[in-house]
Amino acid sequence: MSDESVILEESAPLDLRLSEAELAATREHVTAFVESVVEDAGADGAVLGLSGGIDSTLTAHLAVEALGTERVHGLVMPSDVNTADNMSDAERVARDLGIDYDVIDIGPIFDALVEAFPEEDAGERIDTDPLRTAAGNVRVRIRGVLNYFVANAENRIVLGTGNRSEALTGYFTKYGDQAVDCNPIGNLYKQQVRQLAAHVGVDDDLVTKTPSAEMWIGQTDEAEMGLGYDTLDAILALHVDGPLSKSATVRQLDVTPEQVDRVVDLYERSAHKRAMPPAPDPLYR
């Protein structure tokens, strides 16, 4: 990709891009990691969900590089809130990579769960808060169950597609898209995901695509989080992961105190998602 502006916008507060040497090393490191996880598990390969977004696309590319086409199985799992374009992109990725993939409509499974919900009018209120969020999480968890259904049946592991920006802000569904065996790109900020994707040859339109978990119609990642990924990445890198104070982060990045507070709030409120479920301290040792 020749136009670097598609990876780093002019307004980005911080350049987190890797050097060419770092990109090559990261690519090798991730593929070796995938290969070792599969080998250590005694598995025959890997399964991953394909959404048409940049994270699953990059993960699929790296998985094929690590394991070969025959050992990677993609699942495209649309519902009534997914756009046809995204699902078409997901299938395009699988075809371009030459991997086996299946399209599984999760609509009937979702409808069955809604019908089982105790409140009789749940189906009529599914697009209103808080049911909308709950329903979105159900769709994500259905995909997680299907990933493991296929993986267990084929002696494969499940590859997660989450990145570091999502992990630190809790932008994932507990026991849903993070119900996985490993996260190959879990150490990369979103800016670096875009850069590595371009580096490995992902199509430009997928690299620049507006990120959306498509948990409901019209949903986008950045609108839900309240700030753009470049700003989010910068605050995470310097303040949450890094040593700078709130005031220093505001000065260094030319962001607002409210933006820093928003990121810190996302990080702190999602701590439970990054930890094992708690249990009481043992009474006896």
N, C-alpha and C positions, 0 to 999 in steps of 0.2 A: 504494500500500500504506500503510495507516494505522498499523499496528503496527510501530514501528521496532525492537522487540525481536527481530523475526525476522531483521533485518539485523545488529544489534549486540546480543549477549547481555550481560546485566548483569555477567557475570564477565569480559568482555573487558578485557584489560589496557590497551588503547589504542584510542581512537576515530580511525579513519583515514578516516571518511566525508567525502565531498566536499560543498561547499556547493551550493545549487541552481544558482548561476551556474557553478561548476566542473563540475557534472554536464552542464549544457547545452553547455559548451565542449568537454568531453571527448567527448560524443556527436557533435558536429559535427566534431571533430578526427579521430575514428576513421573516420567515414563518408567524410570527404574523403580519408583515407589509403587506404582500400579502393578508392575510385574511381580514385585516381591510380595505384595499383599495377596495376590492371587495364588502365588506359589506357596506361601506360608499357610494359606487356608486349605490347601490341597484341592483347589477348585479348578474347573475346566475353562473358566473364562469369567466374563462380567456382563451384568445387565445394567442399563441406565435408562431413565426416562428422557425422552427428547421433546423439548417444548418449542423449539424454533428460536429460542433465545441464545444469547452469546455464551452464557455459562455452560449450558448442556452441550452446545455445539463444540466449544473448545475442549470440554472433557471428553467428548466422543472422539475428536481428532487425536488427542493424546492417548486415549485408550487403544485406539487402532494402532497407533505407532508402537505402543508397548506390547500389545498382545497379538496383533494381526486381525484381519477382518473376520475370520471364522470364529474367533473367540469373544467377539463383542456382539451383544444382542440389544437392539434398541426397542423401546416401547413408546409409541405415540398414543397418548390417552386423552382425547378431546372430551369436552362436555359442552353443554349449550351456551356457556359463557366464553368459550374460546373462539377467537377469530379464525376464519378459514385460512387467512394468510399465514398466521403463525403455524397452524397445523401443516399447511403446505410446505412451509420452510423446514419444519421438523422432518418431514418425509424426504425433502430434497437433501438434507444433510445425510440421512441414512443412505440414500441412493448414491450420492456423490462419494461417500466413503466405501460403498460396496458391502455394507453390513446387513445381516438379516434384521428385519424389524417387523413388528406387528402393530396394527392400529386397533386399539380397544376403546370403544365408546363407553365412558364411565357413567353416562346419563342414567341408564336403567338401575345401576347400583345405587347411585345418589338418590334417585326417586324412591327406591325401596326404603332407604334410611329415613328420608323425610316422612314417608308414610308411617313409619314406625315411631316417629316423634310423638310424645304424649299429647301435645297441643294439637287440636283438630285442624286449626286454621294455619298451621305452620307453612304449608305449601303456598298459601296466599300471601304470607308475610315474608317470604324468603328474601326479598330484595330490600328489606328494611333493617336498620340496625336494632338490636345486635345480632339478629338472625343472619344478616348478610355475611358478617364476618365468620360466624359459626359455620354457615354453609360453605363458605370458601375454604375453611380449614378441613371440613369433611371431604371436599373434593381432593385436596392435597393428600389427605390420609388414605383415601381410596387408592390413589396412585402408589403410595408407599406399600400398601398391602399387595397390590398387583406386582410391583417390582420384586418383592420377596417370594410371591407365589411362583413366578417364573424362575427366579434365581434358585430357589430350593429344588424345583422340579428338574432343573438342568445342571445342578451342581456348579453354580456360579456365585460370585459375590455381587453385591449391589454397590454401584459407584454413586456417590453423592456429587452434586454439581454446584454446591454452595461455595461462595468466595468469602474472603476475610471481612469485607465490608458488611455483608449480610450477617455473618456470625457474630460480630461485635455489637451490632445493633438489634439482634434478635429478629431480623427480617426473614424468618422462616417459620414453618409450622412445626410445633413440638410433636414428635412422633409422626411426622408427615414427610416433608422433603429432606429432613435430617434423620430419618429412620434409614440409615445407610451403614455400610461397612467401612467406608473411608471417604475422605473428601480430597481428591487429587489437587484441586486448585484452592483449597481452603486457606492457604497462606498468602494469597494474592488479593490486593485491593482491586476494586472494579476497574480502575484506570489501567492497572497492569494486566487484568484479564483481557481488556480490549487490545492492548499492545501485543500480548503473547498470541492472541487469536490471529491478529494480522500477520504476525511473524510466521505462524505455522500454515498460513494460506487460507484462512477462513474468508469467505466472500465478503466484500466491502459492505454490502447492504446489511449483512448480519452483524458485522462489527459496530455499525453506527445505529442499529435498531434501538428504538425506545424501549428500555427494560420494563417488563410487566410480568407479574406472577399470574395475571389473568384469573384472580380468585373470584372476580365478578366483572360484569360488563363495564368497560371503560376504565378499569383500574390500571394505574401505573405505579411503579416503585417510588419514583421521586415525589409524586404528588402525595402519596400516602406517608412518606417519611418527612415531608415538609422541606426538603432541600435537595439540591442536585448531588449526584454521586461525586463529582470532582471536589465539591466543598466538603461533603461528608468524609471522603477519603483523607483530605488534608487535615481536618480536625482530629480524625482518628489517629493519623500517623504522628502528629505533633503533640496532642494533648492526652488522648486515651492510651495509645501505645507508647507515646514519647514523653519527654520530661518537661515540656513547657507548661507553665501555669495558664490559667484561663486568660488573664490579662495579656500575657506574652503571646499566646496563640492569637488573640484578637489583633494585636499589633502586627505580628509576623504575617498573618494571612489576609489582613484587611477584611475580616468577617465581623459580624456583630456578636455581642455577648449572648444574645438570645439564640443565635445559631449554635454556639458552643454549648449552651445549656441544653438545647434540644438533643444534641448528640450524646451528651453525658446522660441525659435522662433515658434515652433509648438504650444505652449501654447498661445502666444500672437496673432498669426495670426488666431487662431480659437476662439477668444473671442466672436465673433458675433454668433457662433453656440450655445453658452451657455447662451444667453440672448434673451429676447423678441425682435422682430424687432423694431428698433428705430423709434421714431416719433419726430417732432420738439417740443421744450419746449412750453407749453401753453402761449399764449399771454395774456390771461385774466384768472383770478382765481375768 
